[in-house]
Amino acid sequence: MDEQAALEQQKQNCIFCKIIKGDVPAKKVYEDDLMLAVLDINPATKGHILVMPKEHHPILPLIPFEHMQHLFKKTHGIIKAMKQALLCKGVSVFIANGAAAGQQSPHFLFHLIPREENDMFSAFDLPVTGSKEENDKAAAAIKERINGMMRAYFSQTGQQGLLHQEEATSPPRGTAAQPSSPPQHTTEEHLDNLIKTINEHDDLKQAIIERPAEVKEAVRTSEKWRKLFASVDIDKLSQNLKAMVAAQRKKQGADLDKIGEVL
Ligand SMILES: [Zn+2]
């Protein structure tokens, strides 16, 4: 069974999709086109609410940005309402993303749990594991990926955010423009710069898609190109760009702003 068929089957059996469709009863506290909030039938405390997108998404990163934004905007109001209605002292927002994190439902959702001082829960009492060195390595690896993700987000929402803006360098040898010397960058800036350069130069984009071997050779032989493509898997980038261009051809007027997602 392919991935899409497996997802369809998961949707068919999903209790939360059934609740959303109205096939299974639930105490709804808030509903709109994109989301539903219901009381948990096994409440941890009185007024325990589950918030979910109406579309079936197994995990958080698969939820479209605008839906995620909507969920949290509305959650802001739901929490205020909970505090006023229940006179609770606080609300825990609990998200388990992935089975290893404790996610039990195949439909992504999160919990809003009313809290009192000295209630049955302690504050999250997490053990301290991992060395500082390992933690630093993890932070560096996450940071390396995050700029591309953020750029994709801001390009979708039309916001600039706090991303670093700078002049693009030129495209690779064999394309219309000639490379200039890019300034020294951090890893994040490299990625940002590369995304911008690819977006601005169709000939470079074509070269990556159609002639990845030539691009790799340029990267191998030119320090400037090595710097521009630092730590990027060009074969993978080529395949992903190709798929993205094909998908976007179907969508008239689309651009390649989402390129950050493939890096
Ligand atoms: Zn579902």
Boltz pocket constraint, residues with backbone or C-beta under 6 A from the ligand:
constraints:
  - pocket:
      binder: B
      contacts: [[A, 10], [A, 11], [A, 14], [A, 15], [A, 16], [A, 17], [A, 18], [A, 54], [A, 55], [A, 56], [A, 57], [A, 106], [A, 107]]
      max_distance: 6.0
